[in-house]
Amino acid sequence: MKAFALINIRTGEVRDVVKQLAKVEGVIEAHTTFGPYDAIAILETSDLNHLGRIMTQSIQPIPGVTHTLTCLSVDIA
């Protein structure tokens, strides 16, 4: 399963948070963005429960992260 985590970060901490995101298990890409969110992390996990654990135990606790929005990727054929 693939998901996109849109992340708000405290001012001045974006670079450090994105570096930490890139180290999280399941994160295949992490980027700084412009717009309503400061960063995006692209995740690949085995299932929804694993995704939830990554978000709540590894991404949301990163110092500087203030808000996350997780979007699940779906393939419509």
N, C-alpha and C positions, 0 to 999 in steps of 0.2 A: 504494500500500500504506500502511496506517495501522498505527502501533505506539504502545504506551504504555511509557515508560521510568520505572520506579520507582527512586527515587534516595535513598540515604543520604548525609547531609552532616554534617561535623563541627559540633559545638555552636558556636553563635554565628555561623555562616557561611551560614545558610539564605537570608536575604534577598539577600545578594550572589550566591549561586549561582543562585537563581531569576531574578534580573535578567539574569545571563549566559546562562542557558538560553533566555530569551525572544529573545535576539539570534542564536541558532544557526540557520543555514539548515536548513530542513526542520521546525523546531519551530513548530507552529501555536498551541500553548498551553503555558504553564508555570505550575504552581500549587504553593503550599505545602500540605502535607497533615498530618493527625494520624494516628497509628498507627505501624505498623512501618517505614514509609518517611517521609522528610521532605519529599519533593517528587515531583511527577509531571510529565513532559513528554509531550505528545501530538505525534507526528511523522507527517508524510506524505512519502513518498519514492517514487521511480520503481520501485525494486526492492530486493531484499534486500541486494545488495552496497552500494548507496548508503546504506542504513540502517546497515550495519556500519561504513562509513567515518565516518558522522556520530557514531556511538556511540564509536568508538575514537579518532577524531582531534579531535572537537569537544566532546563531553560528558564523557567520562571524565577528560580532562586538566584540566577546570575546577578551580582550587584550591578545596579543601573537599569535593569529591566523594570519597566513600570506597567506595561500592559501587553498582552498577546492576543492575537486572533488567529485561530487555526482553521485553514481551509483544506478540506479533503479533495484530492484529485479523483475524478471519475472518468472512465472511458465510455463514451456513448457511441456504439457502433451501429 
